[in-house]
Amino acid sequence: MASPAAFPLVSNLNGLLNGQAKGIGIIGTANVLSFDDVVAPIQIVLSSAPASGGVVEFYALLSEDQTTWTDGISPTANADQSALVRMARKIGYFNVDTGLATTYVFDEYSFYSFLGFTPMFWSILVFNKSGVSFAGSGHIAQHSLQNPNAPAPVQYA
């Protein structure tokens, strides 16, 4: 895996309130197709242990023109986007325990393997349904572009 780079707006996770959702920035470059992008494990830190269990959900936001996004959600907005989530593809989630644990990690995955293609532009929407707000810092979200200039496949006679 190439060296990971941070998502542009990991800071959108700082202090994210329970029941709110925000994107973590746009990945992609106009007119540059990528073979794949691997998302490294995403670390979320809660402000405290919740009184009852909950979840943190991750959704894929896609665009081919960097203007029209899944469900009209803005991956760069500082405002809550939770009311717009309708048809966005859920990448996955993790359960939040009522114990003392406040740091959780969502496993790495290949964006191409998840979708079957890599869009021109994409982002991740993080939806906090944990029961508590996220901590003010300590979150990690990185990705790694894979084989941007992959050679043509070998052809056999």
C-alpha positions in Angstrom: 0.0 0.0 0.0 1.3 3.5 -0.9 1.8 5.9 2.0 -1.6 6.9 3.4 -2.9 10.4 3.2 -5.4 12.0 5.6 -8.9 12.8 4.4 -9.1 16.5 3.9 -11.8 17.2 6.5 -11.1 14.7 9.4 -11.7 17.8 11.5 -15.4 17.5 10.7 -15.5 14.6 13.2 -14.3 16.7 16.1 -17.2 17.1 18.5 -19.7 15.5 16.1 -23.0 15.4 18.0 -25.0 12.3 18.5 -27.6 12.0 15.7 -25.5 14.1 13.3 -23.6 13.1 10.1 -20.8 14.8 8.2 -18.5 14.1 5.3 -14.8 14.0 5.7 -13.8 15.7 2.4 -13.5 15.0 -1.3 -11.1 12.4 -2.7 -10.4 12.5 -6.5 -9.0 14.6 -9.3 -10.9 15.7 -12.4 -10.1 13.6 -15.5 -7.8 11.3 -13.5 -9.1 7.8 -13.2 -7.8 5.7 -10.3 -7.6 2.0 -10.2 -8.5 1.8 -6.5 -8.3 3.7 -3.3 -7.8 1.8 0.0 -9.3 3.3 3.1 -7.0 2.7 6.1 -8.7 1.8 9.4 -10.7 4.8 10.6 -10.3 5.6 14.3 -13.2 7.4 16.1 -12.9 8.6 19.7 -16.1 9.2 21.7 -16.3 11.9 24.4 -17.4 9.3 26.9 -18.8 5.9 27.2 -22.5 5.9 26.2 -25.2 5.0 28.8 -26.8 2.6 26.2 -25.3 0.9 23.2 -25.4 2.6 19.8 -23.6 2.6 16.4 -21.4 4.7 14.2 -22.3 4.2 10.5 -20.2 4.9 7.4 -21.7 5.8 4.0 -20.2 6.2 0.5 -20.8 9.5 -1.2 -20.1 9.5 -5.0 -19.9 12.1 -7.8 -18.6 12.1 -11.3 -18.6 15.9 -11.7 -17.8 17.1 -8.1 -21.2 19.0 -8.1 -23.9 16.3 -7.9 -23.4 14.1 -4.9 -25.3 11.1 -3.5 -28.6 12.2 -1.9 -27.5 15.9 -2.4 -25.1 15.5 0.6 -22.2 17.8 0.7 -19.0 16.0 1.7 -17.4 19.3 2.7 -20.2 20.9 4.7 -19.6 21.8 8.3 -23.4 21.5 8.9 -25.2 18.3 9.8 -26.1 16.2 6.7 -28.1 13.4 8.5 -31.5 14.5 7.2 -30.4 14.0 3.6 -29.3 10.3 3.9 -31.7 8.3 1.8 -30.1 6.1 -0.8 -26.4 6.4 0.1 -24.7 3.0 0.2 -23.8 2.0 3.7 -20.2 0.9 3.8 -20.6 -0.5 7.3 -20.8 0.3 11.0 -19.4 -0.6 14.4 -21.3 -1.1 17.6 -20.6 1.1 20.5 -20.3 -0.5 23.9 -21.6 0.8 27.2 -18.3 -0.1 28.9 -15.4 2.2 29.4 -14.0 1.9 25.8 -14.2 5.2 24.0 -11.8 4.5 21.0 -13.2 2.4 18.1 -11.6 1.4 14.8 -13.5 0.6 11.6 -11.5 -1.9 9.5 -9.8 -0.9 6.3 -11.3 -1.8 2.9 -10.9 -1.3 -0.8 -13.3 1.3 -2.3 -13.1 -0.6 -5.6 -14.0 -3.9 -4.0 -16.9 -2.3 -2.2 -18.4 -0.6 -5.3 -17.1 -2.6 -8.2 -15.6 0.6 -9.6 -13.8 3.7 -8.4 -15.7 6.9 -9.1 -14.0 10.1 -10.2 -14.8 11.8 -6.8 -15.9 10.2 -3.6 -16.1 10.7 0.1 -17.2 9.0 3.3 -20.1 10.3 5.4 -19.8 9.4 9.1 -23.2 9.2 11.0 -22.9 9.3 14.8 -25.7 7.2 16.4 -23.5 6.3 19.4 -25.5 8.0 22.1 -22.7 10.5 22.9 -20.8 13.2 21.0 -17.4 12.4 19.4 -14.3 13.8 21.2 -12.8 17.1 20.2 -9.7 15.4 18.7 -8.0 12.1 18.2 -9.8 10.8 15.1 -7.9 9.3 12.2 -9.1 8.7 8.7 -6.7 8.0 5.8 -6.7 6.6 2.3 -4.1 5.3 -0.1 -4.3 5.5 -3.9 -3.5 2.2 -5.4 -1.9 1.6 -8.9 -2.8 5.0 -10.4 -0.7 4.1 -13.4 -1.2 0.4 -13.5 0.3 -1.3 -16.6 -2.0 -2.9 -19.2 -2.9 -6.5 -18.3 -0.8 -9.3 -19.8 -2.5 -10.8 -22.9 -1.8 -14.4 -23.9 -2.0 -15.6 -27.5 
